[in-house]
Amino acid sequence: MMQAFTSLFAEHRAIEPLVVGLKVALMQPLQDPAEVAAVRWRLVRALLDHFDHEDRDVCGSLLASGNAQAVAAALGFRESFGTLRAVVLHYQQDWPSDRMERDWDGFCDASHALLAEVARRVESEERALYPEAARLLKLVPVPPAPEG
């Protein structure tokens, strides 16, 4: 299970340059909607894969533990993963390339809001969710959040 936490932290680090890539695209006038859509899709795909891994590795382990407190935590984590998954999917579906081109400012606003939510989520996972899951699974030492 410790390897799963290490992998999840590594996924966070792999998502960071995708976030930066989208932020860079948002700082300039729209040149190529398909290129921006591709940058966005790489980020969305990485996020959705990450949510799947969290659900499988963190929630699955907590549910399988048989510990009532761990099971309750898993259900709460799963609900929160599902909420952010729905936000990410809505963002992806709500902004096809043609709409992005028609309403660049709106797309930028929606993107900045999503990126802020992702940043809050990563911080929460690394500082609270993963350590709490490790504690409930009685993993010692609790995996530390990487620096930076």
C-alpha positions in Angstrom: 0.0 0.0 0.0 2.9 2.4 0.7 3.8 2.0 -3.0 0.3 3.1 -4.0 0.8 6.3 -2.0 4.2 6.9 -3.6 2.5 6.4 -7.0 -0.3 8.8 -6.2 2.2 11.5 -5.1 4.1 10.9 -8.3 0.9 11.4 -10.3 0.5 14.7 -8.6 4.0 15.7 -9.7 3.2 14.5 -13.3 0.0 16.6 -13.3 1.8 19.8 -12.4 3.4 20.4 -15.9 0.1 19.8 -17.5 -1.5 22.5 -15.3 1.4 24.8 -16.2 0.8 24.0 -19.9 -2.8 25.0 -19.7 -2.0 28.2 -17.7 0.5 29.2 -20.3 -2.1 28.8 -23.0 -4.6 30.8 -21.0 -2.1 33.8 -20.8 -2.2 34.5 -24.5 -4.8 35.2 -27.1 -6.3 32.1 -28.6 -4.3 31.1 -31.7 -5.2 27.4 -32.2 -8.4 26.1 -30.4 -7.4 22.5 -31.3 -4.0 22.9 -29.7 -5.5 24.3 -26.5 -8.1 21.5 -26.5 -5.3 18.9 -26.8 -3.5 20.5 -23.8 -6.7 20.5 -21.8 -7.5 16.9 -22.8 -4.0 15.7 -21.6 -4.7 17.3 -18.2 -8.3 16.0 -18.0 -7.1 12.5 -18.9 -4.4 12.6 -16.3 -6.9 13.8 -13.6 -9.5 11.1 -14.5 -6.8 8.4 -14.4 -5.6 9.7 -11.1 -9.1 9.6 -9.6 -9.5 6.0 -10.8 -6.2 5.1 -9.0 -7.3 6.9 -5.8 -10.6 5.1 -5.9 -8.9 1.7 -6.5 -5.9 2.1 -4.2 -7.1 4.3 -1.4 -10.8 3.6 -1.2 -10.4 -0.1 -2.2 -7.9 -0.7 0.6 -10.0 1.1 3.2 -13.2 -0.7 2.2 -11.3 -4.1 2.3 -9.9 -3.4 5.7 -13.1 -4.2 7.5 -12.5 -1.4 10.0 -15.8 0.6 10.4 -14.0 3.9 10.6 -11.9 3.1 7.5 -15.0 2.1 5.6 -16.8 5.3 6.6 -13.7 7.3 5.5 -13.6 5.4 2.2 -17.2 6.3 1.4 -16.5 10.0 2.2 -13.4 10.0 0.0 -15.2 8.2 -2.8 -17.9 10.8 -2.7 -15.4 13.6 -2.8 -13.5 12.0 -5.7 -16.8 11.6 -7.6 -17.7 15.3 -7.1 -14.4 16.5 -8.5 -14.6 13.9 -11.3 -18.0 15.3 -12.3 -16.6 18.9 -12.2 -13.8 17.8 -14.5 -16.0 16.0 -16.9 -18.5 18.9 -17.0 -15.6 21.3 -17.8 -14.4 19.0 -20.6 -17.8 18.6 -22.1 -18.9 22.2 -21.6 -16.0 23.6 -23.6 -15.7 22.1 -27.1 -13.2 23.9 -29.4 -15.9 25.9 -31.1 -17.3 27.3 -27.9 -13.8 28.0 -26.6 -13.1 30.0 -29.8 -16.4 31.9 -29.4 -15.9 32.7 -25.7 -12.2 32.6 -24.9 -12.7 34.8 -21.8 -15.3 32.4 -20.5 -13.1 29.4 -21.2 -10.2 31.1 -19.4 -12.4 31.9 -16.4 -13.7 28.3 -16.3 -10.2 26.9 -16.6 -8.8 29.1 -13.8 -11.6 28.0 -11.6 -10.9 24.3 -12.3 -7.2 24.7 -11.8 -7.8 26.4 -8.5 -10.0 23.5 -7.4 -7.4 21.0 -8.6 -4.7 22.8 -6.6 -6.9 22.8 -3.5 -7.6 19.1 -4.0 -3.9 18.1 -4.4 -3.0 20.1 -1.3 -5.9 18.4 0.7 -4.9 14.9 -0.5 -1.3 15.3 0.3 -1.7 17.0 3.7 -4.9 15.2 5.0 -6.5 12.5 2.9 -3.5 10.3 2.2 -2.1 10.5 5.8 -5.6 9.8 7.2 -6.0 6.8 4.9 -2.5 5.5 6.0 -3.4 6.0 9.6 -6.6 4.1 9.3 -4.8 1.3 7.5 -2.2 1.4 10.3 0.6 2.1 7.9 3.7 3.2 9.7 5.3 5.5 8.9 2.5 7.6 7.4 3.6 8.7 4.0 4.9 12.2 4.0 3.9 14.7 1.4 6.7 15.5 -0.9 8.3 19.0 -0.6 7.5 21.5 -3.2 
